[in-house]
Amino acid sequence: MSWLNDEPLLRRALLSATALLAGTALALTGPAGLTAHAASGTLGAAAADSGRYFGTAVAAGKLGNSTYSTILDREFNMITPENEMKWDTTEPSRGNFNFGPADQIVSHATAHGQRMRGHTLVWHSQLPGWVSSIGDAATLRSVMNNHITTEMNHYKGKIYAWDVVNEAFADGGSGQHRSSVFQNVLGNGFIEEAFRTARATDPSAKLCYNDYNIENWTDAKTQGVYNMVKDFKARGVPIDCVGLQSHFGAGGPPASFQTTLSNFAALGVDVQITELDIAQASATAYGNTVRACMSVARCTGITVWGIRDSDSWRTGENPLLFDNNGNKKSAYDASLSALGGGTGNPGGGIVSGQVYSLTDVAAGRVLDVPGGQTANGTLLQVWDANGGANQQWRASQNSDGSYTLTNIASGRVLDEPGGQTGNGTRMEIWDANGGANQHWRASQNSDGSYTLINVASGRALEIPSGQNGNGAPVQIWDSNGGANQHWNFK
């Protein structure tokens, strides 16, 4: 992201927003609830209930504004500096580093128990002229690696995740890297080198690639980033997360947004919504965006790009959760509800230790271990409720807010076979081992039922659409809001 008066970047983001304006809103139903206790009343606290964060971009110069800082410290548990960690600020001339503005933000975060996202190490924009003018590969490689190493070492142990490389892919239909001094002088390998240098410098920080216009699954740019991440994971290049900036038009996220999040997560990386703002900030658009993240287990957090509309680089579009005076907007309430906060869980929540039968809403039949089959690997089905122990499940809440469901008859748990995360994977029972494939996030729908999302795959527990009879298989699939993915706990 850029300064408010950085006209070229403003133009490209408004183009992004316009392109998404006609996008179909996500077909998701009901607020996501995840708690078995009183709901949390702020964005950060509600997100933390499910092991996520809710953050905002912060400008050091605004920390002295009491309205600004009061909202920041009440609502947000993650901070991204707007500009203070970018190259033109941190290394305006070669070898001369200035960390003062960023230090101010980090100190504020430390004092208020907030974590930090580092933004950004390598980016073609807000780059000092002395870097842009380098034409020798050996010199630029040395300069890039020194910048990464020096800045990361300065903040080592204080940064949760770094946007190591920002906006390296071109707009349009090429799916290739954009022209930049790094691309033109160092070639395609500069991104990999930046990530390897970052890992060597701070092994404990999460390393992210961050970009805009990669929210729609079928876009060439999205596919280009996806293929890069897939290649990196296959070859052992260190990458931990993908940031989707999510600068949306008034229509909110594209219809495929959750699919995009799920598909990146299935590569074995976290996904994060890193710079969220939505033109005119409709409650529906914000609610759909937050619910998409809540439905993907590896969507670990959301950052809005600014606090009040007056703080936004798109201020004329009123795209944020608070108005110019710091009052909450309807989009705030929708976001809090989608996180599971606000007025509480209308169904009373899933109680840890309680035994339930789980009834599929579409079929009217219950989650069933075939009678007498109690061994590891027994495949699950739905069947008419009969009150048997093979149809009863004890819910135990885990430290990450998810649930483990233990079958009473077998003593084994609802299990997604290890390493099998694809659509259509059949569910089984297995000895409890604490793995993510045995953890299920529970999001309550408007009808009081729950959608169960497996933490390992990010996919929903379901019976195949249209297969409602006794013996219908139980599997996982991308969450789509269908009744076949809704389960009543009774």
C-alpha positions as CSV (number, residue, x, y, z in Angstrom):
1,M,0.0,0.0,0.0
2,S,1.0,3.6,-0.6
3,W,0.7,7.1,0.6
4,L,-2.7,8.7,0.0
5,N,-1.2,11.0,-2.6
6,D,0.7,8.3,-4.5
7,E,-1.5,8.7,-7.6
8,P,-0.3,5.7,-9.7
9,L,-1.0,3.2,-6.9
10,L,-4.3,4.9,-6.1
11,R,-5.3,4.5,-9.8
12,R,-4.4,0.8,-9.9
13,A,-6.3,0.1,-6.7
14,L,-9.4,2.0,-7.9
15,L,-9.2,0.0,-11.1
16,S,-9.1,-3.2,-8.9
17,A,-12.1,-2.0,-7.0
18,T,-14.1,-1.2,-10.1
19,A,-13.3,-4.6,-11.6
20,L,-14.7,-6.3,-8.6
21,L,-17.7,-4.0,-8.3
22,A,-19.8,-6.4,-10.4
23,G,-18.7,-9.5,-8.5
24,T,-21.4,-11.7,-7.2
25,A,-21.6,-11.7,-3.4
26,L,-20.6,-14.9,-1.7
27,A,-23.5,-17.3,-1.1
28,L,-22.8,-17.9,2.5
29,T,-25.4,-18.1,5.2
30,G,-25.6,-16.9,8.8
31,P,-23.0,-15.5,11.2
32,A,-20.1,-17.7,12.1
33,G,-20.0,-18.6,15.8
34,L,-17.3,-20.6,17.3
35,T,-17.5,-20.2,21.0
36,A,-18.9,-22.3,23.9
37,H,-18.9,-19.3,26.2
38,A,-20.0,-15.7,26.2
39,A,-19.2,-14.1,22.8
40,S,-16.4,-11.5,22.7
41,G,-17.4,-7.9,22.1
42,T,-14.4,-6.5,20.1
43,L,-13.0,-7.5,16.7
44,G,-9.6,-8.7,18.1
45,A,-11.1,-10.6,20.9
46,A,-13.7,-12.3,18.8
47,A,-11.1,-13.3,16.2
48,A,-8.8,-14.6,19.0
49,D,-11.6,-17.0,20.1
50,S,-11.0,-19.0,16.9
51,G,-7.2,-18.6,17.0
52,R,-7.2,-15.8,14.5
53,Y,-6.3,-12.1,14.6
54,F,-8.1,-8.9,13.5
55,G,-5.7,-6.1,12.7
56,T,-5.4,-2.7,11.1
57,A,-2.8,-0.6,9.3
58,V,-1.3,2.2,11.5
59,A,0.4,5.5,10.7
60,A,2.9,6.6,13.3
61,G,1.9,10.2,12.9
62,K,-1.7,9.4,14.0
63,L,-0.9,7.6,17.3
64,G,-1.2,10.9,19.2
65,N,-4.8,11.2,18.1
66,S,-6.8,10.0,21.1
67,T,-9.8,8.8,19.1
68,Y,-7.5,6.9,16.7
69,S,-5.4,5.3,19.4
70,T,-8.5,4.4,21.6
71,I,-10.1,2.5,18.8
72,L,-6.8,0.9,17.8
73,D,-6.1,-0.4,21.3
74,R,-9.7,-1.5,22.0
75,E,-10.4,-3.3,18.8
76,F,-7.3,-4.7,17.1
77,N,-4.7,-7.3,18.1
78,M,-2.4,-7.0,15.1
79,I,-0.7,-4.0,13.5
80,T,0.7,-3.4,10.1
81,P,2.7,-0.2,9.5
82,E,1.3,1.8,6.6
83,N,4.6,3.1,5.2
84,E,7.1,3.1,8.0
85,M,8.8,-0.2,7.2
86,K,9.0,0.5,3.4
87,W,12.4,0.9,1.7
88,D,12.1,4.7,1.0
89,T,11.7,5.3,4.8
90,T,14.0,2.6,6.2
91,E,17.0,2.9,3.8
92,P,16.7,6.3,2.0
93,S,20.4,6.1,1.0
94,R,22.6,3.1,0.7
95,G,23.6,1.7,4.0
96,N,22.0,4.5,6.0
97,F,19.0,3.0,7.9
98,N,16.2,4.9,9.6
99,F,14.0,2.8,11.9
100,G,12.6,5.6,14.0
101,P,9.1,5.9,12.6
102,A,8.6,2.1,12.6
103,D,10.1,1.8,16.1
104,Q,7.4,4.1,17.3
105,I,4.7,1.7,16.0
106,V,6.4,-1.4,17.3
107,S,6.8,0.2,20.8
108,H,3.1,1.1,20.8
109,A,2.2,-2.5,19.9
110,T,4.5,-3.9,22.5
111,A,3.0,-1.7,25.2
112,H,-0.6,-2.7,24.3
113,G,-0.1,-6.4,23.7
114,Q,-0.5,-6.2,20.0
115,R,1.4,-8.3,17.5
116,M,3.1,-6.9,14.3
117,R,3.1,-7.7,10.6
118,G,6.2,-6.4,8.9
119,H,5.4,-4.6,5.6
120,T,7.3,-4.8,3.3
121,L,10.9,-5.8,2.5
122,V,11.1,-6.0,-1.4
123,W,8.7,-4.0,-3.5
124,H,9.0,-2.1,-6.8
125,S,7.2,0.9,-5.4
126,Q,8.2,3.5,-2.7
127,L,11.7,2.6,-3.7
128,P,14.5,5.1,-3.4
129,G,16.0,6.3,-6.7
130,W,19.4,4.9,-5.8
131,V,18.0,1.4,-5.8
132,S,15.9,1.8,-8.9
133,S,19.0,3.0,-10.8
134,I,21.1,-0.1,-10.1
135,G,21.9,-2.0,-13.3
136,D,24.5,-4.5,-12.1
137,A,23.1,-7.9,-10.9
138,A,25.8,-8.5,-8.3
139,T,25.3,-5.0,-6.8
140,L,21.6,-5.3,-6.7
141,R,21.7,-8.8,-5.2
142,S,24.0,-7.5,-2.4
143,V,21.8,-4.5,-1.8
144,M,18.6,-6.5,-1.6
145,N,20.0,-9.1,0.7
146,N,21.6,-6.5,3.0
147,H,18.3,-4.6,3.2
148,I,16.4,-7.7,4.1
149,T,19.0,-8.9,6.6
150,T,19.4,-5.5,8.3
151,E,15.7,-4.7,8.7
152,M,14.7,-8.2,9.8
153,N,17.6,-8.3,12.3
154,H,16.5,-5.0,13.8
155,Y,13.0,-6.3,14.5
156,K,14.0,-9.9,15.1
157,G,11.6,-11.5,17.7
158,K,9.1,-8.6,17.4
159,I,7.4,-9.5,14.0
160,Y,4.8,-12.2,13.7
161,A,4.9,-12.3,9.8
162,W,6.8,-10.4,7.1
163,D,5.5,-9.5,3.7
164,V,8.8,-10.5,2.2
165,V,7.9,-9.7,-1.4
166,N,5.0,-7.4,-2.4
167,E,3.1,-7.1,-5.7
168,A,5.6,-8.9,-7.9
169,F,3.1,-10.2,-10.4
170,A,1.7,-8.2,-13.4
171,D,-1.9,-7.2,-13.9
172,G,-3.7,-8.6,-16.9
173,G,-3.7,-12.0,-18.5
174,S,0.0,-12.9,-18.6
175,G,0.2,-14.5,-15.1
176,Q,3.9,-13.5,-15.1
177,H,6.0,-11.2,-13.0
178,R,5.8,-7.4,-13.5
179,S,8.6,-5.3,-14.8
180,S,10.7,-3.9,-11.9
181,V,14.4,-3.3,-11.1
182,F,14.5,-6.6,-9.3
183,Q,12.9,-8.6,-12.1
184,N,14.7,-6.8,-14.9
185,V,18.2,-7.1,-13.3
186,L,18.0,-10.3,-11.3
187,G,15.4,-12.2,-13.2
188,N,12.7,-14.6,-11.9
189,G,14.8,-15.9,-9.1
190,F,14.8,-12.7,-7.1
191,I,11.6,-13.8,-5.2
192,E,13.0,-17.1,-4.1
193,E,16.3,-15.5,-3.1
194,A,14.5,-12.9,-1.0
195,F,12.6,-15.7,0.8
196,R,15.7,-17.8,1.4
197,T,17.5,-14.7,2.8
198,A,14.6,-13.9,5.1
199,R,14.4,-17.4,6.5
200,A,18.1,-17.5,7.2
201,T,17.8,-14.1,9.0
202,D,14.8,-14.8,11.2
203,P,13.7,-18.5,11.2
204,S,10.8,-17.8,13.7
205,A,8.9,-15.2,11.6
206,K,6.3,-16.3,9.1
207,L,7.3,-15.4,5.6
208,C,4.5,-14.1,3.3
209,Y,4.0,-13.2,-0.3
210,N,1.5,-10.3,-0.6
211,D,-0.5,-9.0,-3.7
212,Y,-3.7,-7.4,-4.9
213,N,-6.2,-8.7,-7.5
214,I,-5.5,-12.3,-6.6
215,E,-8.9,-12.9,-4.9
216,N,-10.8,-14.3,-8.0
217,W,-9.7,-17.9,-8.5
218,T,-9.8,-17.9,-12.4
219,D,-7.8,-14.8,-12.9
220,A,-4.4,-15.3,-14.6
221,K,-2.7,-13.2,-11.9
222,T,-4.2,-15.5,-9.2
223,Q,-3.1,-18.6,-11.1
224,G,0.4,-17.1,-11.5
225,V,0.8,-16.6,-7.7
226,Y,-0.7,-20.0,-7.0
227,N,1.7,-21.8,-9.3
228,M,4.7,-19.9,-7.7
229,V,3.6,-21.0,-4.2
230,K,3.0,-24.6,-5.4
231,D,6.5,-24.6,-6.9
232,F,8.1,-23.1,-3.8
233,K,6.4,-25.7,-1.6
234,A,7.5,-28.6,-3.9
235,R,11.1,-27.4,-3.9
236,G,11.4,-26.5,-0.3
237,V,11.6,-22.7,-0.8
238,P,10.6,-21.2,2.6
239,I,7.1,-19.6,2.3
240,D,4.5,-19.7,5.1
241,C,1.7,-17.5,4.0
242,V,0.0,-15.7,1.2
243,G,-1.6,-12.3,1.7
244,L,-4.6,-11.3,-0.3
245,Q,-4.9,-7.5,-0.1
246,S,-8.7,-7.5,-0.8
247,H,-9.3,-3.9,-1.9
248,F,-12.9,-4.5,-3.0
249,G,-15.6,-2.5,-4.8
250,A,-19.0,-2.1,-3.4
251,G,-20.0,-5.7,-4.4
252,G,-17.5,-7.1,-2.0
253,P,-15.5,-10.3,-2.7
254,P,-15.9,-12.2,-5.9
255,A,-18.0,-15.4,-5.8
256,S,-14.9,-17.6,-5.9
257,F,-13.1,-15.8,-3.0
258,Q,-13.5,-18.6,-0.5
259,T,-12.4,-21.1,-3.1
260,T,-9.2,-19.1,-3.7
261,L,-8.5,-19.0,0.1
262,S,-9.1,-22.8,0.3
263,N,-6.9,-23.6,-2.7
264,F,-4.0,-21.6,-1.5
265,A,-4.4,-23.1,2.0
266,A,-4.4,-26.6,0.5
267,L,-0.8,-26.0,-0.6
268,G,0.2,-25.9,3.0
269,V,0.4,-22.2,3.6
270,D,-1.6,-19.9,5.8
271,V,-3.8,-17.3,4.0
272,Q,-4.4,-13.8,5.4
273,I,-6.6,-10.9,4.3
274,T,-4.0,-8.2,4.6
275,E,-5.4,-4.8,3.4
276,L,-9.2,-5.1,3.5
277,D,-11.3,-2.1,2.5
278,I,-14.6,-2.2,0.6
279,A,-16.2,0.8,-1.2
280,Q,-19.2,2.1,0.8
281,A,-18.6,-0.6,3.4
282,S,-21.8,-2.5,3.1
283,A,-22.6,-4.8,6.0
284,T,-23.2,-7.7,3.5
285,A,-19.9,-7.3,1.7
286,Y,-17.9,-7.1,5.0
287,G,-19.9,-10.0,6.5
288,N,-19.3,-12.2,3.4
289,T,-15.6,-11.4,3.4
290,V,-15.1,-12.3,7.1
291,R,-17.2,-15.4,6.8
292,A,-15.1,-16.6,3.9
293,C,-12.0,-16.4,6.1
294,M,-13.8,-18.1,9.0
295,S,-14.7,-21.0,6.8
296,V,-11.1,-21.7,5.9
297,A,-9.2,-23.1,8.8
298,R,-5.8,-21.8,7.6
299,C,-7.2,-18.3,7.1
300,T,-5.4,-17.0,10.2
301,G,-6.3,-13.4,10.2
302,I,-7.8,-10.2,8.7
303,T,-6.3,-6.7,8.5
304,V,-8.3,-3.7,7.5
305,W,-6.3,-0.9,5.8
306,G,-7.0,1.9,8.3
307,I,-9.3,2.6,11.2
308,R,-11.7,5.5,10.3
309,D,-12.9,6.5,6.8
310,S,-10.8,9.6,7.2
311,D,-7.7,7.5,7.7
312,S,-8.2,5.6,4.4
313,W,-6.3,6.1,1.2
314,R,-9.8,5.6,-0.4
315,T,-11.4,8.1,1.9
316,G,-14.0,9.3,-0.6
317,E,-15.4,5.8,-0.8
318,N,-16.0,5.5,3.0
319,P,-14.6,1.9,2.9
320,L,-13.8,1.2,6.5
321,L,-15.5,0.0,9.7
322,F,-15.6,3.3,11.5
323,D,-16.8,6.7,10.2
324,N,-14.8,9.9,10.3
325,N,-15.7,10.5,13.9
326,G,-14.8,7.0,15.0
327,N,-18.3,5.7,15.3
328,K,-19.0,2.0,14.5
329,K,-20.7,1.4,11.2
330,S,-23.1,-1.4,10.3
331,A,-20.2,-3.1,8.6
332,Y,-18.5,-3.3,12.0
333,D,-21.5,-5.1,13.5
334,A,-21.6,-7.5,10.5
335,S,-17.9,-8.3,10.8
336,L,-18.1,-8.8,14.6
337,S,-21.1,-11.2,14.1
338,A,-19.3,-13.1,11.4
339,L,-16.4,-13.6,13.8
340,G,-18.8,-15.0,16.3
341,G,-18.8,-12.0,18.6
342,G,-21.4,-9.5,19.5
343,T,-24.7,-10.5,21.2
344,G,-23.7,-14.1,21.6
345,N,-24.4,-17.5,20.1
346,P,-28.1,-17.9,19.6
347,G,-27.9,-21.7,19.9
348,G,-26.1,-21.5,23.2
349,G,-22.9,-22.9,21.7
350,I,-21.4,-26.4,21.6
351,V,-20.6,-27.4,25.2
352,S,-17.2,-29.1,25.7
353,G,-17.7,-32.5,27.3
354,Q,-21.4,-32.8,26.2
355,V,-22.5,-35.8,24.1
356,Y,-24.5,-35.0,20.9
357,S,-26.0,-36.7,17.9
358,L,-25.2,-34.8,14.7
359,T,-28.1,-34.6,12.2
360,D,-27.5,-33.6,8.6
361,V,-30.1,-30.9,7.7
362,A,-30.5,-32.1,4.1
363,A,-31.0,-35.8,4.9
364,G,-32.5,-35.6,8.3
365,R,-30.2,-38.5,9.3
366,V,-27.4,-38.7,11.8
367,L,-23.7,-39.2,11.7
368,D,-23.2,-42.9,12.2
369,V,-20.5,-45.5,12.7
370,P,-21.9,-48.7,11.1
371,G,-23.1,-50.9,13.9
372,G,-20.5,-53.1,15.5
373,Q,-17.6,-51.6,13.4
374,T,-15.3,-49.9,15.8
375,A,-11.9,-50.3,14.2
376,N,-9.5,-47.6,13.0
377,G,-10.4,-46.7,9.4
378,T,-14.1,-47.5,9.7
379,L,-15.9,-45.2,7.2
380,L,-18.7,-43.0,8.3
381,Q,-22.2,-42.7,6.9
382,V,-25.6,-41.2,7.8
383,W,-28.5,-43.3,9.1
384,D,-31.9,-42.9,10.7
385,A,-31.5,-41.9,14.3
386,N,-31.9,-44.8,16.8
387,G,-30.2,-43.5,19.9
388,G,-27.3,-46.0,19.7
389,A,-23.9,-45.2,21.1
390,N,-22.5,-45.5,17.5
391,Q,-24.5,-42.4,16.8
392,Q,-23.4,-40.4,19.8
393,W,-20.4,-38.0,19.8
394,R,-18.6,-36.3,22.7
395,A,-17.5,-32.7,21.8
396,S,-14.2,-31.6,23.4
397,Q,-12.9,-28.1,22.7
398,N,-9.2,-27.7,21.9
399,S,-6.9,-24.9,22.7
400,D,-7.3,-23.4,19.2
401,G,-11.1,-23.2,19.6
402,S,-11.8,-26.2,17.4
403,Y,-13.5,-29.4,18.5
404,T,-12.6,-33.1,18.6
405,L,-15.6,-35.4,18.3
406,T,-15.3,-38.8,19.9
407,N,-17.6,-41.6,19.0
408,I,-19.1,-43.2,22.2
409,A,-19.3,-46.8,20.9
410,S,-15.8,-47.0,19.5
411,G,-13.9,-44.5,21.6
412,R,-12.4,-43.2,18.3
413,V,-12.6,-39.7,16.8
414,L,-14.0,-38.2,13.7
415,D,-11.0,-38.2,11.4
416,E,-9.9,-36.9,8.0
417,P,-7.3,-39.5,6.8
418,G,-3.8,-38.0,7.3
419,G,-2.6,-36.1,4.3
420,Q,-5.9,-36.6,2.3
421,T,-7.4,-33.2,2.0
422,G,-9.1,-33.2,-1.4
423,N,-12.7,-32.7,-2.2
424,G,-14.6,-36.0,-1.8
425,T,-12.3,-37.6,0.8
426,R,-14.3,-40.0,2.9
427,M,-14.3,-39.5,6.7
428,E,-13.5,-42.3,9.2
429,I,-12.9,-42.9,12.8
430,W,-9.4,-43.3,14.3
431,D,-7.5,-43.2,17.6
432,A,-7.2,-39.7,18.9
433,N,-3.8,-38.2,18.2
434,G,-4.3,-34.5,18.5
435,G,-3.7,-33.9,14.8
436,A,-5.2,-31.0,12.8
437,N,-7.0,-33.6,10.7
438,Q,-9.0,-34.5,13.8
439,H,-9.8,-30.9,14.7
440,W,-13.1,-29.3,13.5
441,R,-14.0,-25.6,13.6
442,A,-17.7,-25.1,14.3
443,S,-19.4,-22.1,12.7
444,Q,-23.1,-21.6,13.6
445,N,-25.5,-20.8,10.8
446,S,-28.6,-18.7,10.9
447,D,-30.8,-21.8,11.2
448,G,-29.0,-22.8,14.4
449,S,-27.1,-25.6,12.7
450,Y,-23.3,-25.8,12.4
451,T,-20.9,-26.0,9.5
452,L,-17.9,-28.2,10.6
453,I,-14.6,-27.2,8.9
454,N,-11.6,-29.5,9.2
455,V,-8.5,-27.7,10.4
456,A,-6.1,-29.6,8.2
457,S,-7.9,-29.3,4.9
458,G,-10.1,-26.2,5.4
459,R,-13.1,-28.2,3.9
460,A,-16.5,-28.8,5.3
461,L,-18.1,-32.0,6.6
462,E,-20.9,-33.1,4.3
463,I,-22.9,-35.8,2.6
464,P,-22.8,-35.6,-1.2
465,S,-25.5,-33.3,-2.6
466,G,-28.7,-35.3,-3.4
467,Q,-27.6,-38.4,-1.5
468,N,-29.9,-38.4,1.4
469,G,-30.6,-42.1,2.0
470,N,-29.4,-44.4,4.8
471,G,-25.8,-45.3,4.2
472,A,-25.0,-42.1,2.3
473,P,-21.2,-41.5,2.7
474,V,-19.8,-38.7,4.8
475,Q,-17.0,-36.7,3.2
476,I,-15.3,-33.3,3.0
477,W,-15.9,-30.6,0.3
478,D,-15.4,-26.9,-0.1
479,S,-17.8,-25.0,2.1
480,N,-20.7,-23.7,0.0
481,G,-23.5,-23.0,2.6
482,G,-25.7,-26.0,1.4
483,A,-28.0,-27.8,3.8
484,N,-26.0,-31.0,3.2
485,Q,-23.1,-29.2,5.0
486,H,-25.3,-28.1,7.9
487,W,-25.3,-30.3,11.1
488,N,-27.7,-30.0,14.1
489,F,-26.2,-30.8,17.5
490,K,-28.8,-32.4,19.7
